[in-house]
């Protein structure tokens, strides 16, 4: 299915803040999302007793219309952005093609 208006929206936050980010996406009109546990490597690694620790992250992925993506990105910046304890970043990418699966 071709759809130039659909965007893949990515939100990456510190572990424990994904529910807050999901609430934002739903309030702005997103229908659903996928949460993936991840780990970050950007400058926050440290070593303790010979063990490397990397910060735990959560990545939220959602397919939304462009207008919804714009609303979500604004709200994410204010509520869970880099200036908050969530240290969130958000970006979107165009979806060139997608296939919708039939619900059972």
N, C-alpha and C positions, 0 to 999 in steps of 0.2 A: 504494500500500500504506500503510495507516494503522499507525503504530507510535509510541506515546507514550513508549516507553522509549529510543528512539534519540536520541543527541545528536550535534551537529556540534561537534567539538572543534577549537579553533584554538590553535596554539602559535606565538609569534613570538619569534625569537631573532636575535642578531647573526649575520652571515654566518660560515659555518664551523662552526656548532654544530648544524646540523640533523641530522646523523647521530647525535649524542649524544641528541638529543630523540627521534629515531625508535627508537633502542634502548630508550629508556624506554617508549615506547608499545607496542612489541612485547612487552617483558617483562611489561607489565601486561595484555596480552590483546588489543591491537588487531591486526587482520588486515592492514591496509595504510594507506597515507597518500599524500597528494599534497604535494609541496614546490614552493612558488612563490617565486621571487626577488622581493624587494621593496626599498623604501627607506623609511627613517624620516624624519619631519619634526619630531619633538618635541624641541626645544631643543638638538639636537646638530649643527645646520647650522653650517658655517663657510665662510669665503671666503678663498681663497689666489690671489694674482695675478689677481684679477677673476673667478675661477671658483668657483661655489658647489659645495660638497661636502655630500652627505647620506649618513648612515650606511647601509651595506648591511645588509639584513635577509633572513631566510628565514622563510617562513610555512608551517607544516605543518598540513594539514587532514585530519581523519579522522572517519569515522562510527563511533561506538561505543555500546555499551549504557551506561546511566547509571552502573552500578556500576564499569565499566571507566573511564569518564570521571573519576569521583571518585578512583580509584587513580592515574591518570595525573596529574591536577592536583596531588595531594600530592607525587608524585615529581618533577614538573617544578619545583615550588617549591623543593625541597631541592637538586636537582642542576643545574638550568640556570635558576634563577629570577633575579630582579632583583638579588640580592646576590652573583651570580656573574659571571664575565667574559662569559657568554652573554647576560646582561641579559634573560632570557626572561620573557614574560608568557603566561598561558594562560587561556582562557575557553571556555565551551561554551554552545550555544544549542539549544533543542528543534528537532527535525525533525518538522514537521507531516505531510509526505507525502514519499514517495520512490518511485522506480521502479528496480528491479534489472534490469540488463542481462544477457542470456544470455551465458555464457562460450563461446567457440569454441575 
